[in-house]
Amino acid sequence: MARCPAQAIYSGKTITMRSTGEVPPTLPPLKAIQAFEQTARFGNVARAAELLDLTPSAVSHQLAKLEAMIGRQLFFRTARGVTLTPVGEQYLTEVSGILHSLAVATERATSDFSLDCLRLHSSPSFGLLWLMPRLEQFRQSHPDIQLNLSCSYESLHFSRDKIDVDIRHGMPNWPSFEVRTVCNEKIAVMASPKLLEKRPIRAVADLLDCNLILSEATLIKWPQLFAQHGLSRPEKPYTLSFDRSYMTLEAASHGLGFALESTLLAQDYLARGTLVEVVPQLSAAITAHHLVFPKAHSNFPRVRRFLEWMQAELGHDFNY
């Protein structure tokens, strides 16, 4: 008995797809793959069209062509957007790697081999407080590598935004990428020596009626610290609050209050003595900063050299 062709509805139109028994063409058009990846990423045809500089109808046409070629439905369509079918999820995993490899190959073919460019993206405070003061050492030890550093809390796309390594802040939850976690980082109460002369601290309870600076970026905040010691949070509001660690540390160094922050980010403040740790037993180990990159990037000599340099500067190996 002859097998009937499969059908799917897309944008109000019925498309006929090959049965799985037929052999599809070896390579689908690159435009169709790009339309699929961007639509899958955003769950929205209009947003994918905007990024690809196409009309939504053109993206829809490419998706319909791809589904017809494969003979399987890749998306569930609803009034609120699109979501991947199980087949679509598997297809996305495989074609994303292929597109990235294509971008890497193109970059290698077009690069100026006389000067290799290492493109880094970092969370703002790590980039400003830890990485920036040490870039001169990297440049001196690796003069053949050009550095390009951008900082934000955005989740950038490695191939589209041409990023080699992304230094991220938060909980490590990026199963599709290689992750190197910075070890030996801790969070601690810090203050300027001038402030401590006025308000000496001998126990965590002494902080309850002090001027506290709230750092909204940290993984552990004041209420959690007090709760760990069986204390309620202070009744009065925080003196200051900031959404960037570098602002919190700078304010604390001027004696504006007590900060609960990463000693890794405060390393230079502590070395200069503009900040000191308050009651060292109040510190807690954290894993907050991670070097994230696609597995293919570990083959780049510039990335391997940067990772080796980072380990040497940190004084220990990464957690994997």
N, C-alpha and C positions, 0 to 999 in steps of 0.2 A: 504494500500500500504506500502511495506517495505521501511524504511528510509535508504538512501544511507549513507555509512560512510563518515565523513568529511576527507579532505586531506589538508596537508600543505607542503610547500617546505622548507627544511632546508639543507643548505650546498650542494645544488644541488641534494638532494635526496627527493623523495616523501614519506611522512609517512602517514599512515592511522590512523585516530583518531576516538575514539568512538563517537557516536552521544550523544547529551546531555541527551537523554532519558535513557541511561544506567547508572547504579550506579558504579562509579569507586571504586577501592580499598580504604579503609579507610585512610591509611597512605602511602604517597609516600616515596621512599628511601631518607634518609637524604642527601646522596651525590648529589641527583638530586636537592634538595632544596638549598643546598649550592652552587651548580653550577648556579642555577637560580639567587640567591641573588647577587652573585659576578658579574655575567654577566650583570645584571640589573644595578648594581652600577656603573660599568665602561663603559657599552655600548660596550664591546669588549670581544669576546670569548678568544682571546689569553692572554689578561691581567688577566682574571678570571682564566685561566688555570695556569698561572704563580703563582698566589697567592695560589691556591689550590694544587700546586705541581702535576698537571696533564698535559696531552697533550691536545692541543686544540680539537683534535678529540674525546678524552674521555669526555670533557665538552660538546661538541656538541651532543654526544650520550646521555648524561644524560638529556640535555634539550629536545631532541626529545622524550625520554622516558617519561618525565614529561608531555609534551604536549599531547602525545598519551594517557596517563593515565587520564588526566583532560578532554580531548576532546575539548579543546579550544586553539586557538593560543595565545601565551604569548608575542611574539616578532614580530616586523616588521623587515625584513632583507634587508639591502642595502649593496652596495659595501663598504661603509664607516663604517659599524658596525651595531649594532642592537639597536632598541628602543622599549620600552614597548607598547603593545596594551592597551586599557582601561582595559581589563580583567587582563593583566599582572600588571598594576599599582595597582589595587585593591589587587591582590594576593600578591604583594611585601609588601604592607602595613601590611597585616595580618601575613605573614610568618616571616617577620623581627622581629616582636614582639615575636613570638613563639621561634625563634632561640635565641633571647636575653634572654628570660626566661629560656631556656634550659642551656645557658651558666652560668646564675646566679645560677641555681640549682646545676650545676656541681661544681661551685666555692664553694658554701656553703658546699657541701659534701666533698670536698677535703681540705678545709681550716683548719688551726690549730686554734682551738677555744680559745686557751690560749692567742693568740695575734691577734687581728683583724687588717687587713691591709687596710688603706685608700689610694687609688691610685688617685692622683690629676694630672691634666695636666693644664698648665697655659700659657697665653701669656707671653713672656720673661720678659718684663719690670714689669708687675704686680707681677710675681713670684719673681723676684730679689729685687725690691724696696719696695713692700708692704708686701708680704706674708713671704718671707724669714726671715726678722727681727722679725716676730711675731710667728714663728713656735715653738720656745722654750716655749712660754706661752701656746700654744696648747698642747705641749707634757707634760708639767707639770700638766695641768688640766685634761688631758686624757692619763695617762700613759699606759693604756691597749690598745691603738691604735698605730700601727706602721704606719709611714708616708712614702709614696713613691711619690716624686714630679718630674715631667718632664716638660720642658718648650720648646715651639716652636710655630710657627704660623701655623703649619699644622692642618688640620681638621682630628682628629683621629677618629677611629671607636671604639665605647665604648666597645663592646663585644670582638672584635678581639684584641684590644690594652689594654684590661682590665683596663679601666678608670672608676672611680666612678663619678667624677665631673670634668668638663672641664671649666676653667675660660677663657672666650673668650673676645676679643676686637673687637669692631665694632658695626654695626647696628644690633639690635636683630631681626633676621629673621630665626628662627629655630622652625617652627610650630609643628614638631613632638616630641619636647622635652619639659621638664619643664625648665623654665627660671626664674632666680632670678636676677634682675638688681640692681646694686649698685647705691644707691641714693646719692644726695648731692655732686656729683663730678663736678668740674668746671675746665675750662681751663683759664689760666691767663698768663700774661707777667711776667717773673721772671728774676732776675739777681743777681750777687754777690754784697754785700755791697761795695766792693772795686771799682767795675766798676761804680756803681751809684754815688760814690763820684766824679769820673772823668766826668761822663756823666749823670747829673741829668735829669730825665724825668718828665715833668709836664702834658703833653698831648700826645695823640697818634701820632700827627704829628712830635713830637720830635724824634720818633724812625726811621723816614725815612732815616736819614743819619747815623744811628748807625750800628754797627756790629750785624747782626741778624743771629741766628742759626736756620736753617730749620729742623724741626722734621717731617720726612716723614710719621710717624706713626699716627699722631694726626688726629682727625676728623675735626678740624678747623685749618687752616694754615694761615700764614701771609697775603697772598692776600685777604682772606675772612675778616680778621680783619680790614684791611685798607679800604676795600670796604664798610664795615658796617659804617665807619666813613667818607664816601665820599672822600676817598683818593685813589690815584693810588698806585700800588705796587712800591717799591723802584727800581730805575733804575740800581743800582749796584748789582751784584750777591751776594748771601748769603756768609757770611764769612765761614761758615761750614754747612754741612748737614749730618744727620744721619738717618738710618732706624730703630733705636731703641731708645725709649724714655730715657732709662737709660744712654745712651751715650750723648744725648742732655743735660740732667740735670747735668751730671758730668762735661761736658765741660763748661756749664754756671756757675757752682759752682767755677770753676777755673778762672772766669773772662774773658772767651774767647768770650763772646757775650751775647745778650739777647735771652731768650728762651720763646717760646709760648707752654706751656705744662700743663699737668694735675696736679692740686694741690694735688690730691689723691696720685699720684705716687711721688710727691715731698714732701710729708708730713714730712719725716724725715729731709730732707734738710732745710725745713722751720723751723722745730722745733730747729735744731742746729744753725740756723742763717746763714748758708753758702749760702742760697738763700733767697731773700725777694720778695714779690709781688711788681710790679711796677704799679702805678696808679690803685688801686683796682677796680675802676669803669670799667676797661677794661675787667674784667673777664666775662665769660659766662658759664651757666650751660650746662652740657652735660650728656648723658647716654652712656658710652663707654665700661664699663666692666660688664660682665654677667656670672653668674654661671649656667651652662647648664648641664643637665643630663636626662637620660631616666626616665620616670615616675616610673618604678619599683624600681629604686634606692632610691626613697624617703622612701621605706620600710626598708632600711638598717639602723640600729641604728647608725653606724659610720658616715653615711652621714647626718642623722638628727642632730647628735651632732656637726658635723663640721659646718652645716648651722647656728645652734644656736650660736656657738662660733663666726662665722664671723659677725653675726648681732651685737653681744655684742662688738666686736672689732671696728666695723664701727660706732657704736653708734646710729643705726637706723635700722628699718625694711627694707627689700628689696621691690622693686617694682615687682609686678607679671604681 
